[in-house]
Amino acid sequence: MPSCCDVAMTTSSLSLPDGVNETEFYILSFADLELKDHLPFSPKSCHKAEFDASARKKYASAKKKAFGLFVKTKEVGADTCCPVSACQGAISWRCCQQTFKDLTGIHRHVAAQHSGDVRQEAAAILKQVAGNNNVTRRPVSVDEGPTSNGPPYRSQKGFCKLPDKSHLSADEMTCEVGQVLLYYCYCKVVDPEGLCAWQKALCQHLCLTGKVRIASEGINGTVGGSKAATSLYMEAMLSHPLFKGILMKDDFKTSAGGAHCFLDLRIGVFEEIVPMGIDPEEVSYKETGIHLTPKEFHIEVEKYLSRGNEAQTDTILLDCRNFYESKIGHFQGCLAPDIRKFSYFPTYVDENLELFRGKRVLMYCTGGIRCERGSAYLRSKGVCKGVYHLKGGIHKYLEEFPDGFYRGKLFVFDERYTISFNSDVISACRYCGTLWDQYRLCSTPPCRQLVLSCPQCQLKGFTACCPLCQEKGLALASALSKQVLKEECECTDTRQRVPVERV
């Protein structure tokens, strides 16, 4: 993972635009860029005739900046402090479960697989400037985080220093036996890019890996590291002026793990902190349903289950997660939509409004964040008698009720895939039907589907998510060229988008 020796971003292989030196590359002053309010400044629109050559040149600079920062976040360097020139040979790049030993390799990979991410970062830079056209700003790059002894980082509400770690040894900071933090906080963020820069500096300072999404509506993060590092991270978050009094220690969900649970560190600015695909201004987290503590939710589920089929006439216990999550673990008697991603949830609601009409809805998800926006969307339809959701999600519920009404494993979005609070196994191997709940990725390179294949079936060569992928994998293995394109498999093609399915 990136270390404190990563003090400068490698730019030798990145050709800069004509007339832009390295200083300009880092500073990227856009004060002279005039954008019309009625025209969205998207990557495609940059090349239209109505924008002059200067605007196109500035966009090219922003795109190169975004490309360089994205590559930087994939670095895996030496653990000790040293001059950049002395440790270049120890640096490699890790992305999409692949390791790259040279800049050319990682550049080609990013250009081929992550062009959308780069365009999004570039657009964010230009969008920021469009709102501050008369102010020259200096974005803080991923490698410019201040040290605990250096000048404080200026946030939108004051000054924030990185936590002092001088009293901790290197082993305490990088110990593999650590934990994973899961949290979110909805609040108004005036300067998402500034908060993003601070988060990058903070996570690298503490040797953390994981994913953090930042938007004008708040922050959503999952980070892993040593217990000492994650404790300092929590302290830094709780003391930050933006989150003070809003984010509480109890809002952090913890589980056994560490930095090894994530391939890298990915932090960025997005429109939403949970991707539902609905403008936060249109459906705000402020319109969320009524929170229920784990104990209150437990009592409600107990009442619901005790009434049997009668309960379904006026109450719905709704799992708003993806199908592969509910497949390996869910509350008894729940309704689990067979959706592949949360952005399909609004469509599911729209096409099943009669199902919810006049009903009390009890919602739950992994950590609570999807229910915040999901319940707000459901409430906006005006058909439910009441919408309630589990505060802290399944994670907090299982901390209090490990043998409660939730059966099976809890799916998590990192290299662990699942965490266990009980010994239940409720799902089966797709090939032989043996009880099995340990996911692995489909063995065919173009496919990213998760598959449940027990050890015995794996030994027989059944390692793909469907017959089509199994055949495709064998063909690719025997082919001379290993170059493949990502494509949807048979499972994806045939899966309905918004069916109603009870588990």
C-alpha positions in Angstrom: 0.0 0.0 0.0 1.1 3.6 -0.4 3.7 4.6 2.2 5.1 7.8 3.6 7.9 7.6 1.0 5.3 8.4 -1.7 5.9 12.1 -1.6 5.5 12.9 -5.3 3.5 11.5 -8.1 5.5 10.0 -11.0 4.8 12.1 -14.1 7.7 11.1 -16.3 5.6 9.0 -18.5 2.6 11.4 -18.6 3.0 13.9 -21.5 1.8 17.3 -20.3 -0.2 19.6 -22.6 1.7 22.2 -24.6 2.6 25.1 -22.4 1.8 23.4 -19.1 4.8 22.7 -16.9 4.9 20.4 -13.8 4.0 23.2 -11.4 0.9 24.0 -13.5 0.1 20.3 -13.7 -0.2 20.1 -10.0 -1.8 23.5 -9.4 -4.2 23.5 -12.3 -5.5 27.1 -12.1 -8.8 27.4 -14.0 -9.6 31.1 -13.2 -9.6 31.9 -16.9 -11.9 29.1 -17.9 -15.4 30.5 -18.7 -18.3 28.1 -18.5 -21.8 28.9 -19.4 -24.3 28.0 -16.7 -26.8 26.4 -19.0 -24.3 24.0 -20.6 -23.2 21.0 -18.6 -19.4 20.6 -18.8 -19.2 16.9 -19.5 -16.2 15.1 -21.0 -17.9 14.8 -24.3 -19.0 18.4 -24.4 -15.5 19.6 -24.0 -14.8 18.7 -27.7 -17.8 20.5 -29.1 -17.3 23.5 -31.3 -18.8 26.0 -28.9 -15.9 25.6 -26.5 -12.7 27.4 -27.6 -9.2 25.9 -27.8 -8.4 27.2 -24.3 -11.2 25.3 -22.7 -10.2 22.1 -24.5 -6.7 22.6 -23.4 -7.7 23.1 -19.8 -9.9 20.0 -19.9 -6.9 18.0 -21.2 -4.9 19.2 -18.3 -7.6 18.2 -15.8 -7.9 14.8 -17.4 -4.2 14.2 -17.1 -4.3 15.3 -13.5 -7.2 12.9 -12.8 -5.3 10.1 -14.6 -2.2 10.6 -12.6 -4.1 10.7 -9.3 -5.9 7.5 -10.1 -2.7 5.7 -10.9 -1.2 7.1 -7.7 -3.9 5.5 -5.6 -3.0 2.1 -7.0 0.6 2.3 -5.8 2.0 -0.4 -3.5 5.3 0.9 -2.1 8.0 0.1 0.5 7.0 0.5 4.2 9.9 2.6 5.2 10.6 6.3 4.6 13.1 7.1 1.9 13.7 9.5 -1.0 11.6 8.8 -4.0 14.6 8.2 -6.1 15.8 5.5 -3.7 12.6 3.5 -3.6 11.3 3.7 -7.2 12.3 0.1 -7.8 10.1 -1.1 -4.9 7.0 0.5 -6.2 4.4 -1.5 -8.1 0.7 -1.0 -8.8 -2.3 -3.1 -7.7 -5.6 -2.8 -9.5 -8.5 -5.2 -10.3 -6.7 -8.1 -8.7 -3.6 -7.6 -10.9 -0.1 -6.4 -10.1 1.8 -4.1 -12.5 5.5 -3.7 -12.2 6.0 -0.8 -14.5 4.2 2.5 -15.3 3.4 1.5 -18.9 1.5 -1.5 -17.7 -0.6 0.3 -15.1 -1.2 3.2 -17.6 -2.5 0.9 -20.2 -4.8 -0.9 -17.7 -6.2 2.4 -16.4 -6.8 3.7 -19.9 -8.6 0.5 -21.0 -10.6 -0.3 -17.8 -11.0 2.9 -15.9 -11.5 5.6 -18.4 -14.9 6.4 -16.9 -13.4 6.9 -13.5 -10.8 9.2 -14.9 -13.4 11.2 -16.8 -15.5 11.5 -13.7 -12.6 12.9 -11.7 -11.8 15.4 -14.5 -15.4 16.5 -14.7 -15.4 17.0 -10.9 -12.4 19.3 -11.1 -14.0 21.4 -13.9 -17.4 21.4 -12.1 -15.7 22.7 -9.0 -14.0 25.5 -11.0 -17.3 26.3 -12.7 -18.7 27.2 -9.4 -15.7 29.2 -8.3 -14.7 30.8 -11.6 -13.0 33.8 -10.2 -11.0 32.0 -7.6 -7.7 30.2 -8.3 -7.6 27.0 -6.2 -4.9 24.5 -5.6 -6.4 21.0 -5.4 -4.6 18.8 -2.9 -3.5 15.6 -4.6 -3.5 12.1 -3.1 0.2 12.4 -2.3 0.2 15.9 -0.7 -1.2 15.1 2.7 0.4 17.0 5.6 2.2 15.2 8.3 1.2 15.4 12.0 4.2 17.8 12.6 3.5 19.9 9.5 1.0 22.6 8.8 -2.7 21.8 9.5 -5.0 20.9 6.7 -7.6 23.5 6.1 -11.1 22.1 6.0 -14.4 23.9 5.2 -15.0 24.5 8.9 -11.5 25.1 10.3 -8.2 23.4 10.6 -7.7 19.7 10.8 -4.4 18.0 11.6 -3.6 14.5 10.8 -3.4 12.4 14.1 -0.1 12.0 15.8 1.2 8.4 15.4 4.7 9.0 16.7 3.9 7.0 19.9 3.1 3.9 17.8 5.6 1.5 16.3 5.6 0.5 12.6 4.3 -3.0 13.6 1.4 -1.5 15.5 0.5 0.6 12.4 0.8 -2.2 9.9 -0.2 -5.3 11.9 -2.4 -7.6 9.8 -4.5 -8.5 12.8 -6.8 -5.5 12.8 -10.3 -4.5 12.0 -12.6 -3.1 9.3 -14.7 0.0 10.0 -18.0 0.6 8.2 -19.8 3.9 8.7 -21.7 6.7 7.0 -22.7 10.2 7.9 -25.3 12.4 6.1 -24.6 16.1 6.4 -24.1 19.1 4.2 -20.6 19.1 2.7 -19.7 22.4 1.1 -16.3 21.3 -0.2 -16.4 17.6 -1.2 -13.1 17.9 -3.0 -11.4 19.3 0.0 -12.8 16.6 2.3 -11.7 14.0 -0.3 -8.2 15.3 -0.2 -8.1 15.2 3.6 -9.5 11.6 3.6 -6.8 10.5 1.2 -4.1 12.1 3.3 -5.6 10.6 6.5 -5.9 7.0 5.2 -2.4 7.0 3.7 -1.0 8.5 6.9 -2.6 5.6 8.9 -1.8 2.9 6.3 -5.5 2.1 5.7 -7.0 0.6 2.6 -10.7 0.6 1.6 -13.3 2.6 -0.1 -14.7 6.1 0.8 -17.5 7.9 -1.2 -17.9 11.6 -0.6 -20.7 13.9 -1.9 -22.4 17.1 -1.0 -24.8 15.0 1.1 -22.2 13.4 3.3 -19.6 10.5 3.5 -19.8 6.7 3.3 -16.7 4.6 4.1 -15.4 1.1 4.7 -11.7 1.1 5.7 -9.4 -1.6 7.1 -6.1 -1.5 9.0 -4.5 -2.3 12.3 -6.6 -1.6 15.5 -4.3 1.2 16.4 -4.7 2.8 13.0 -8.5 2.4 12.8 -8.8 3.8 16.4 -6.9 6.9 15.3 -9.1 7.1 12.2 -12.2 7.1 14.3 -10.8 9.8 16.6 -9.9 12.0 13.6 -13.4 11.6 12.1 -15.2 12.3 15.4 -13.1 15.4 16.0 -13.4 16.8 12.5 -15.5 20.1 12.7 -17.8 18.8 9.9 -18.8 15.7 11.7 -18.6 16.8 15.3 -21.9 16.3 17.1 -23.4 14.4 14.1 -21.2 11.3 13.7 -21.0 9.3 16.9 -18.7 6.5 18.0 -21.6 4.1 17.9 -22.1 4.9 14.2 -18.9 2.9 13.4 -19.6 -0.8 12.8 -16.5 -2.9 13.4 -15.5 -6.5 12.4 -12.3 -8.5 12.4 -10.1 -7.9 9.4 -7.4 -5.4 8.4 -5.8 -3.6 5.5 -5.5 -7.0 3.7 -9.3 -7.1 3.3 -9.1 -4.5 0.4 -7.0 -4.6 -2.7 -6.3 -0.8 -2.5 -7.5 2.6 -1.3 -10.2 4.2 -3.4 -11.6 7.6 -2.4 -13.6 9.8 -4.6 -16.3 12.5 -5.0 -19.7 11.3 -6.3 -23.2 12.6 -6.7 -24.5 10.2 -4.0 -22.8 8.5 -1.1 -24.8 5.4 -1.9 -25.5 4.8 -5.6 -29.3 4.8 -5.9 -29.3 6.8 -9.1 -31.7 9.5 -7.8 -30.7 13.1 -7.4 -30.2 13.8 -3.7 -32.0 17.1 -4.2 -35.0 15.2 -5.6 -35.2 12.5 -2.8 -33.3 13.7 0.2 -32.0 11.7 3.2 -33.8 14.2 5.3 -37.1 12.5 4.3 -36.0 9.1 5.6 -38.2 6.6 7.4 -38.4 6.2 11.1 -35.3 4.6 12.7 -35.7 1.5 14.9 -33.0 0.5 17.2 -31.9 -3.2 17.0 -34.0 -4.0 20.0 -37.1 -2.2 18.6 -36.6 -3.9 15.2 -36.2 -7.3 16.9 -39.5 -6.8 18.7 -41.3 -5.8 15.5 -39.9 -8.8 13.6 -41.0 -11.1 16.5 -44.5 -9.7 16.3 -44.5 -10.1 12.5 -43.4 -13.7 12.5 -45.8 -14.7 15.3 -48.8 -13.7 13.2 -47.8 -15.9 10.3 -49.5 -15.3 6.9 -51.9 -12.8 8.6 -49.0 -10.4 9.0 -48.4 -10.1 5.3 -51.8 -8.4 4.8 -50.6 -5.2 6.6 -46.8 -5.5 7.0 -43.8 -6.1 4.7 -40.4 -7.1 6.0 -38.2 -5.7 3.2 -34.6 -6.6 2.4 -33.3 -3.8 0.1 -30.0 -5.4 -0.6 -28.9 -7.2 -3.8 -30.0 -10.8 -4.6 -26.5 -12.3 -3.9 -26.5 -10.7 -0.4 -29.9 -12.0 0.6 -29.2 -15.4 -0.9 -26.7 -16.3 1.8 -28.3 -14.5 4.7 -31.6 -12.7 5.5 -34.3 -12.2 8.1 -36.9 -15.0 8.3 -40.1 -14.2 6.4 -38.6 -11.3 4.5 -39.4 -10.0 1.0 -36.1 -10.0 -1.0 -36.3 -8.3 -4.4 -34.1 -10.1 -7.0 -32.2 -7.0 -8.0 -28.5 -6.9 -9.0 -27.7 -3.5 -7.7 -29.3 -0.8 -5.5 -29.8 1.6 -8.4 -32.6 -0.9 -9.5 -34.5 -0.4 -6.2 -36.4 2.7 -7.3 -37.6 0.8 -10.4 -38.6 -2.1 -8.2 -40.7 0.2 -6.0 -42.3 1.9 -9.0 -43.4 -1.3 -10.6 -44.7 -2.8 -7.3 -46.5 0.2 -5.7 -49.7 -1.9 -5.2 -47.7 -4.3 -3.1 -46.8 -1.5 -0.7 -50.1 0.3 -0.7 -51.6 0.7 2.8 -48.8 -1.5 4.4 -46.3 -0.9 7.2 -42.8 -1.5 5.8 -39.9 -2.7 8.0 -36.7 -2.2 6.0 -33.2 -3.4 6.5 -29.8 -3.5 4.8 -26.1 -4.2 5.7 -25.2 -1.0 7.7 -28.3 1.2 7.3 -27.2 3.6 4.6 -29.2 2.1 1.8 -32.3 2.2 3.9 -31.8 6.0 4.5 -32.4 6.8 0.8 -34.5 3.7 0.1 -37.0 4.5 2.7 -37.1 8.2 1.6 -37.9 7.1 -1.9 -40.6 4.7 -0.7 -42.1 7.5 1.5 -42.1 9.9 -1.5 -44.6 7.6 -3.3 -47.2 8.2 -0.6 -48.7 4.7 -0.6 -47.4 3.2 2.7 -49.0 3.4 6.1 -45.6 3.8 7.6 -41.9 3.2 6.7 -39.4 2.1 9.3 -35.9 0.9 9.1 -33.2 -0.8 11.1 -30.7 1.8 12.5 -27.1 0.5 12.0 -28.4 -2.3 9.7 -27.9 -6.0 10.1 -24.4 -5.3 11.4 -25.6 -3.6 14.6 -28.5 -6.1 14.9 -26.2 -9.1 15.0 -24.0 -7.4 17.6 -27.0 -7.5 20.0 -28.8 -10.5 18.7 -26.4 -13.0 17.1 -29.0 -15.8 17.5 -32.0 -13.6 16.6 -34.2 -13.7 13.6 -31.4 -13.1 11.0 -30.2 -16.4 9.6 -27.1 -17.1 7.6 -24.0 -15.0 6.8 -23.7 -11.2 6.3 -22.3 -10.2 2.9 -19.6 -7.5 2.9 -18.1 -5.7 0.0 -14.4 -6.6 0.4 -12.1 -9.5 0.0 -13.8 -11.4 2.8 -17.2 -11.5 1.0 -18.9 -12.7 4.2 -18.7 -12.4 8.0 -20.3 -14.8 10.4 -22.2 -14.2 13.7 -23.7 -17.7 13.9 -23.1 -21.1 12.3 -26.1 -21.1 10.0 -25.7 -22.0 6.3 -28.8 -21.3 4.4 -27.6 -21.3 0.8 -26.3 -24.2 -1.4 -23.7 -25.0 -4.1 -25.1 -24.2 -7.5 -23.8 -27.4 -8.9 -24.6 -30.2 -6.4 -26.9 -28.6 -3.9 -24.7 -29.1 -0.9 -25.1 -26.5 1.8 -22.5 -23.8 1.0 -22.2 -20.0 1.4 -18.6 -19.1 0.6 -18.5 -16.9 -2.6 -15.8 -16.7 -5.1 -15.5 -14.9 -8.4 -16.4 -16.7 -11.6 -13.3 -18.3 -13.0 -13.9 -16.8 -16.5 -11.8 -13.6 -16.8 -14.5 -11.4 -18.6 -17.1 -12.2 -15.9 -17.3 -10.6 -12.5 -20.2 -12.6 -11.1 -20.1 -14.3 -7.7 -20.5 -18.1 -7.6 -21.3 -20.6 -4.9 -19.3 -23.7 -5.7 -18.4 -26.2 -2.9 -14.8 -27.6 -2.7 -15.8 -30.9 -4.2 -17.3 -29.3 -7.3 -14.3 -27.0 -7.6 -12.1 -30.1 -7.7 -14.3 -31.3 -10.6 -13.6 -28.1 -12.5 -17.0 -26.4 -11.8 -15.7 -22.9 -11.0 -17.9 -20.7 -13.2 -21.2 -19.0 -12.5 -23.1 -20.6 -15.4 -22.6 -23.2 -18.2 -21.9 -20.5 -20.8 -19.1 -19.1 -18.7 -17.7 -22.5 -18.0 -17.4 -23.2 -21.7 -16.0 -19.8 -22.4 -13.4 -20.2 -19.6 -12.1 -23.5 -21.1 -11.9 -21.9 -24.6 -10.0 -18.9 -23.2 -7.6 -21.2 -21.3 -6.6 -23.0 -24.5 -6.5 -19.8 -26.7 -3.1 -18.3 -27.6 -4.3 -14.7 -26.9 -5.4 -13.9 -23.3 -6.8 -10.5 -24.3 -10.5 -10.5 -23.5 -13.2 -8.0 -23.1 -15.6 -7.7 -20.2 -19.0 -8.9 -21.2 -22.3 -10.0 -19.5 -22.7 -13.7 -19.0 -25.8 -15.9 -19.4 -26.8 -15.3 -15.7 -26.8 -11.6 -16.2 -28.7 -11.7 -19.5 -31.5 -13.9 -18.2 -31.9 -12.4 -14.7 -35.0 -10.2 -14.4 -34.4 -6.7 -13.2 -37.3 -6.2 -10.8 -39.2 -9.4 -10.0 -40.9 -10.0 -6.7 -39.5 -13.0 -4.9 -40.0 -14.2 -1.3 -37.2 -16.2 0.3 
